[in-house]
Amino acid sequence: MPFPEHAYGNPALRGARDMEYDAFSRVTRMLRQSPRECTGGETIAAVAKNNDLWTLLATDLSDPRNALADETKAGLLSLALFSLRHGQRVLAGDATTDTLIEINISVMKGLRGGAG
């Protein structure tokens, strides 16, 4: 029997935090499943997705209509810039994805109301 329209997977019933958590979860899973050092396409793709996510988040945070507290926005924008720079270091072969994974997990904990 198919699920009704109001099933749990219906995006209309999911909050923004849940969707953000899922996006971070998917990207973090990609980072965890790829080689930690940039040795090929899998890591490049994972870092690119991570960069896309943080760029999208930074764009949203920069929107004047974003209702988050200024201090929270500033902290997340700082993390976005750091993550983007670190991603470039990973792609250049000068760093691993471990830091990106740690940052994303901290954000995911924050989205779930846990200690970041």
N, C-alpha and C positions, 0 to 999 in steps of 0.2 A: 504494500500500500504506500503510495507516495506521501511525502510529508506535506502538510497543509502550508498555505502561504505564510502562516504565522510561526513556522518552525524556527528553532533556535538559530539556524544558519541564515535566516533572512536578514540582509544588511540593514533593513529599515528598523529592526528591533535592536540593533547593536549600537552601542554608544561610540563616540569618537575615540575615547580611551581604548576601548576594545579593538577598534580597527587599527589604531596606532600601535598597540601592543602586538597585534598579529603581523603588521608590517615589519616591526623590529624583530620579531621572532623568526619570520621567514628569512630575512637578510642575515641574521645572526647564525641561523642554521647553515646557510650557504657558506658563510665565513668559516664555521667550525668544520664543515665537511671538505673544505678545500685545503690544499697544502698551506701551512702557516707562512712559508716564504713564497714569494712570487716566482714560481717555477713553470707557469704555463697558464693556459686559458681559463682553467677553473678558478684560480685565485684572482685573475684579472676580472672575470665576470662578477665574482663575489664582491670585490672592492668597488667595482663600478656601480653595482646595485646599492652598496652601502653609501657611496657618494651621492647617488640619486636620491636616496631616502633623506640624507642629511640636508641636501640642497632644497628638497621640497619642504622639509621642516623649517629650515631657515627662512624660506620665502614666506611661509605661513606666519612665523614668528614676527617677521618684519611688517606684516600687514597691520595698519593702524586699527583695524577692527578686531584684532586678536585680543581677547579679554584676559589673558594671563597677566599676573602681576609683573611689573617692569623688571623686578629683580629676578624672577623666574625666567622671563624671556631672555634677559641678558646672560644668565648662566647657561641656558640651552644654546643660545647663539654662540657663546664661547666654545661650548662642546662641539657644535657643528663645525666651526672653523678649525678647531684642533683635529677633529676626525677627518676632515677633508685634507688637511696638510699631512696627517699621518698616513692616510690612504695613498697620497702621492709618494711618500717615502717607501711604502710597501711596494708599490709598482716599480719604483726605481731600484729595488733590491736592498734598501738600506734599513728595513724594519720588517717585523712580522705582523700578522693580523691579530695577535694576542690582545693588544691594547684596544683595537677596534671592538673586539668581542667583549672585553671587560666593560667598556663604555656603554655598549648597547644593552648588556645585561643590567647595568645600573639603571639605565633609563627604563627598562622593562619593569624592574622592581619598583621604581617610582610611579609608573603607570598603574601598578597593582596596589599602590599604597604602602609598599614596604620601604625600608631604609635603602637609600641609594648608595 
